[in-house]
Amino acid sequence: MSFAQRLASLGPDRLAGMRRGVEKESLRISPDGRLALTPHPQALGSALTHPRITTDFSESQLEFVTGVHPDAQACLAELTRIHQFVYRSIGEELLWVGSMPCRLPADETIPIGRYGTSNIGRAKSVYRMGLGLRYGRRMQTISGIHYNWSMPGLSNEQYFGLIRNFRRHSFLLLLLFGASPAVCASFVEGRDHGLQPLNATTYHLPHATSLRMGRLGYQSDAQAALAVSYNSLEDYAASLEGALTRPHPPYERLGVRNLGGEYHQLATSLLQIENEFYGTIRPKRVIHRAERPLHALRQRGVEYIEVRCMDLDPFEPVGIAADTMRFLDVFLLHCLLADSPPDSPSEIARLAHNQHLVAARGRDPELTIEGSCSRVAVADWAREVMLDCRPMAEALDAGSGADDHVRVLESMLQRLQQPATLPSARVLEAMKRDSDGVFTAFVRDRSAATRAELLGLDLPRSELEAFQALASQSADEQFRLEVADALSFEVWRRSYLAPETLQV
């Protein structure tokens, strides 16, 4: 079947059935730009059970979760309302609008998320203890946008074909939307980093797009040996199962408990749980309480995919624009419909190398990356992919009666032709122009301006009261979970991590 035939076979009803949602992380900071060391604000409810407002790694790292929406504008509107409520609930604190963190305290004083005394709540905290033990807490304070996307009627095979193509072409997203070309010196203190100083407090790379997605970001030497296959659900599950069940000697030597008898990781396997596997995209399924994600995938199949390589855009009030979502819809549709040959260990290694090159040097006009047969200029390959996306943009607009998707595709082609307009270039230019090249000063000022803008928007009383009710309900739900627990944590932990919980 040709590309055009595949697109036509979807039909307008299935295109209209496309759904998306956003998960957005942000550090809470004090007005002077330092990490807030205060507990998760009580007014926001329980981070364990609230459906819209939780925390990621740190007690200071908020995560906002939208519902599922039929269009980008509706998704953006909900994300904006969540921000409005949060800003009305955190006093003078700010939300850090950059992906790379603010000035950080000593690693051991970065507060890990706390979720109460229930077994599931304790497990979430112990898991985060393990992340800090294995990779350091600083790395876990990096924040980003996760974009969740689905279309009705797709098979597991089709979703995995999409994932393989996404991994081949995700360098394009780093180039177009990467916005983390610089870091605070506190983030790389004591590390070999290869960055260039802008001044005493800021390091950068002149052509970087997304240091978050490069060697300083979510990377793991231990996980680098994992050649996870995306050729099928069965191959993917088998690739992860071994990492979830076999002891990894360096982690085994650390033990599940420290010398004082306190838990400091959930397990001694290479991956404590599925979420520890780093990747630019994941197949996902909504899980039941205490169900393993891999079990849910094996039993009920892929429900949606989660794009994980999007930086926070410091020039957008909530970190992402509706047009960015529209471009992602077009791009993901292209990944779905293009030919998607099987991956291989050699291709997986090549794609990882390409990702690191574009993260560090994406705006370098001389940069080439490895194609399937030869090296290709990154800008030429990006343009080729985007031109191939036009039929998808036209099909999406045909169903809506507007030209939003074609318009945003043309806008991104222009952005590609004018590298100074890319977010990563704009960040460096604004830092040098407005903040004497100081990364933390630039992001703090943008955070303060964003706070003022969001507090200036009207939030109807009914919306405010609905958020307050959710917060209260989530606190009640956490209490019920804590009262209902009958097992000791150790019994619960062993039961949850038992190999059979990964099976159908």
Number of C-alpha atoms within 10 A of each C-alpha: 8 10 14 12 10 13 20 11 11 16 12 15 10 13 17 16 15 18 20 26 25 25 19 24 30 28 28 25 24 18 16 14 22 20 25 24 16 13 13 23 15 13 16 23 23 27 27 21 21 21 15 19 26 22 23 22 27 23 24 25 26 23 20 21 20 23 16 17 18 13 18 21 15 17 20 21 14 19 23 19 21 20 20 22 20 22 18 16 15 16 10 12 21 27 30 31 32 31 30 31 27 28 18 19 16 9 14 12 10 21 20 25 27 22 22 19 17 22 22 21 19 19 22 21 25 23 23 25 21 24 22 21 15 16 15 14 24 21 21 20 25 23 27 24 23 22 20 22 22 22 19 15 11 15 13 19 15 17 23 24 23 23 26 24 21 23 19 22 19 23 25 23 21 28 26 23 21 30 30 30 28 31 28 21 21 18 22 17 9 8 8 8 12 12 19 12 15 20 13 10 15 20 24 24 21 19 20 28 33 33 29 29 25 22 17 22 18 17 17 14 9 13 15 12 9 16 16 20 21 25 18 17 20 13 13 17 19 14 16 21 18 15 19 23 20 15 17 16 12 13 19 14 10 16 16 18 14 11 10 6 8 10 20 21 25 26 27 21 19 24 26 22 21 14 11 15 19 15 17 17 19 19 22 19 20 13 14 9 7 9 13 17 20 25 18 21 23 16 13 13 18 23 20 21 23 23 22 18 22 27 32 27 23 23 20 13 20 24 23 22 15 18 19 18 23 23 24 19 24 25 24 21 23 24 25 22 20 18 15 18 10 14 17 14 12 9 16 19 13 16 20 16 15 23 25 19 21 29 29 27 23 30 23 18 12 10 16 20 20 15 16 9 6 8 11 15 15 25 21 12 16 20 17 11 15 20 12 14 21 18 17 22 24 19 18 24 16 13 13 13 8 12 13 17 25 22 17 19 23 14 14 21 16 14 16 21 13 10 20 15 15 21 25 29 21 17 26 25 14 15 20 15 11 12 16 13 23 22 31 26 18 22 26 24 18 20 24 18 14 22 23 14 12 20 15 10 11 9 16 9 9 9 14 15 12 11 21 17 13 19 23 17 16 21 20 14 16 21 16 12 16 15 11 9 14 10 11 10 16 12 10 16 17 12 12 18 17 13 14 11 15 22 15 11
